[in-house]
Amino acid sequence: MRNRSHRPASALLIAAATGYSEEEFRTTREALARGGARVFVASDAVSFCRGDRGGVLKNDVALANARARNFDAVAFIGGAGIRAYRDDPRALRLAREAAEECAALGAICAAPEILAKAGVLRGKNATCDAGSRARIERLGADYRDASVVVDGVVVTANGPLAAREFAQTLLEKLKRPI
């Protein structure tokens, strides 16, 4: 992990090109920004992502070019579209890099499936939406029935109702000295 003492924290939020959860994204981005973090968005979209309620989001970084070493936190935002990344080698690489190099690695709703597939939830406590539970357990996660679960640098949450707590937990991890 990099020494962050001389600059504001930075966070990379991964959103699906289509079908990302606007509520989870908005809540997470706003909380991180209010806490002083610089927030960037990555996706495989060319320039704009479409949310689950018709909203549009500008993409700052192409998923293929995103590197965890450039950020203090990486968080995968849920929504139906995020499942397209669960077998995407670029997303899996980013999750593995973030687990090693970042102060926080987060995933909410269905997004913990990506972390599980990347191998970073193996032997770790985690939560997710109900539809993803069996998959993360098969991939070695120890499922916990909770809104938000923290295990080391990994923060997982079970859906939109947990978005505020998820964001606050990521922010707390960013404020801790390395």
C-alpha positions, -999 to 999 in steps of 0.1 A, spaced: 0 0 0 11 35 -7 18 62 18 -12 85 16 -3 110 43 4 139 19 -27 138 -3 -65 132 -2 -76 96 -4 -89 84 -38 -115 58 -45 -124 40 -77 -160 29 -80 -167 1 -106 -201 4 -123 -216 -18 -149 -220 -3 -184 -258 -9 -180 -278 -17 -150 -257 -5 -121 -276 4 -89 -280 41 -90 -289 42 -53 -258 22 -42 -236 43 -65 -250 77 -55 -249 69 -17 -213 56 -19 -200 84 -41 -216 111 -20 -204 97 13 -168 93 1 -167 128 -15 -181 144 17 -154 126 36 -128 142 14 -120 114 -10 -115 120 -47 -139 96 -64 -134 81 -99 -156 57 -120 -144 28 -140 -165 6 -164 -162 -12 -197 -186 15 -211 -170 37 -238 -179 69 -220 -213 67 -202 -230 40 -180 -267 36 -178 -282 30 -144 -311 8 -133 -334 38 -132 -324 54 -165 -297 76 -151 -264 83 -169 -230 82 -153 -197 94 -169 -169 69 -170 -135 83 -159 -113 52 -164 -117 22 -188 -119 -10 -168 -90 -24 -188 -68 5 -178 -77 7 -141 -50 -3 -117 -55 -6 -79 -21 9 -72 -35 43 -83 -62 43 -57 -66 39 -19 -100 21 -23 -117 1 -50 -154 -7 -47 -176 -27 -70 -212 -13 -71 -241 -37 -74 -271 -39 -96 -282 -65 -122 -255 -54 -147 -226 -61 -124 -230 -98 -129 -214 -92 -164 -181 -86 -145 -181 -118 -124 -161 -137 -151 -144 -106 -166 -106 -111 -163 -101 -73 -160 -125 -70 -130 -110 -101 -114 -75 -88 -118 -85 -54 -103 -101 -72 -73 -70 -92 -67 -48 -61 -70 -70 -41 -47 -69 -68 -20 -31 -66 -20 -26 -29 -26 -55 -8 -12 -67 3 22 -101 -9 13 -118 -33 -13 -155 -31 -13 -184 -49 -30 -222 -44 -25 -253 -64 -35 -243 -89 -62 -208 -75 -66 -193 -98 -39 -195 -125 -66 -167 -108 -84 -145 -108 -53 -154 -145 -46 -145 -154 -82 -112 -135 -79 -104 -156 -49 -102 -127 -24 -132 -140 -3 -118 -175 2 -118 -181 40 -132 -145 47 -164 -134 62 -187 -117 37 -222 -108 29 -241 -101 -4 -276 -101 -18 -297 -132 -13 -293 -143 -50 -255 -144 -47 -252 -162 -14 -248 -198 -28 -222 -187 -53 -199 -169 -29 -202 -198 -5 -192 -222 -32 -162 -201 -40 -150 -202 -3 -166 -172 14 -180 -176 49 -214 -160 44 -227 -138 73 -263 -126 75 -256 -89 81 -259 -56 63 -222 -49 61 -193 -73 69 -156 -63 73 -128 -88 71 -94 -73 68 -94 -47 39 -125 -63 24 -159 -46 30 -191 -63 17 -227 -52 19 -260 -69 10 -278 -42 -10 -292 -7 -14 -305 -4 22 -269 -10 34 -253 15 10 -249 43 36 -232 20 61 -211 4 33 -199 39 23 -192 50 58 -172 18 65 -151 24 33 -145 60 44 -134 49 79 -109 25 63 -95 53 42 -90 75 72 -69 50 91 -32 55 89 -14 29 69 
